[in-house]
Amino acid sequence: MADAATIEDESESKPSKMPLILGLVLLVLGGGGGFYATWSGLLFGGESEMPKAEVVEEKDGPSIKFVPIDPITVSLPPGSAQSHLRFRAELEVAQEHASDVEAVLPRIIDVLNGYLRAIEANDITNPSALTRLRAQMLRRVQVITGPEQVKDLLIMEFVLN
């Protein structure tokens, strides 16, 4: 009787894995094809409905001027790993507002100096700190000069030592 049970177990074969493999291959091909169709614009239209920005070429060159800010050196708190921060930047200003911004440059330096002294040492060492500091300083400069006069603040030097 034991021999009959052994013969029946051997005669039953395991089901084939070919449908599973074929299904996975078709799934990968379908996903890749769908991604390509969407990415290339074949699916859901290729053109966006948003109007494209017009490129205005100026014949006289760019109408911006960069106003340099004097370098600022700030001593950091005693518990920090570094002892000083050296900061230098330039302001991107419309050509017609350059003289107005240069007139209030001492006030801008005073505000930036006060801001840099108020931040903590671990705020500076964070990898994303430079972007956040730049945005904060630009906002403070725009409060002084007006939002239409200063377009951007470019950090030229940011050295911790």
Secondary structure by P-SEA (a helix, b strand, c coil): caaaaaaaaaacccccaaaaaaaaaaaaaaaaaaaaaaaaccccccccccccbbbbbbcccccbbbbbccbbbbbccccccccbbbbbbcccccccaaaaaaaaaaaaaaaaaaaaaacccccccccaaaaaaaaaaaaaaaaaccccccccccccccccc
